[in-house]
Amino acid sequence: MAKKSVATLQTGSKRLTKAIKMVKKEGGNSYSFVETIIPPDLANSWLDNQ
């Protein structure tokens, strides 16, 4: 499983990170991508879960 934090976004006073995770689909050999925008301090925990 590949995982990477790809961008740091700053909007006003909020600092956010866009995280993309590649997840292998069950029952096949294909992968899908799950992405979210979260605070930077939660990025590692989000990438480790699921």
Secondary structure by P-SEA (a helix, b strand, c coil): cccccccccccccbbbbbbbbbbbbccccbbbbbbbbbcccaaaaaaacc
